[in-house]
Amino acid sequence: IFDGLEPGGFVNAGMEKLTQINEKISYLESFKDEAHTKEILLLKALRKDHSNALQSRIFEQYHFLNKAGESKSLIKAFEHTASGKPPAGAGECAAPKLLQYAFANGMEPLALAEFWWGLSPKSANWKHGHFYAPCIEKCGPILAHMLN
């Protein structure tokens, strides 16, 4: 669907820039004084703008096929949701990637199940080896198109 970790790709370059901004913010915050407050606020605004632009550019790269071979962009898939835009990480789950491969190669999936494999992220309660249904927030609009 989209390889964001491609060497020399825009995602890596964008993440490097975010790292540089974060390092500068941390350095200035280490002084713990008021003299750098304005520069820190400007850097945080720059970080936010850069992060949003990078996320938008990533979203523009995703296009999903359905069984009929019709393509829909990630942005279009989410335009009728409550937020009107995809959440971070949308399109990264296994189900859309597996279905994309199947449809792009003339296969007809009969069933699909997803299990969490490995350690849980700090913000989640997923357990190794457990089955989880696709999430509505990230996969719902994508799967609605793909399984149409």
Disulfide bonds with the S-S distance in Angstrom:
none
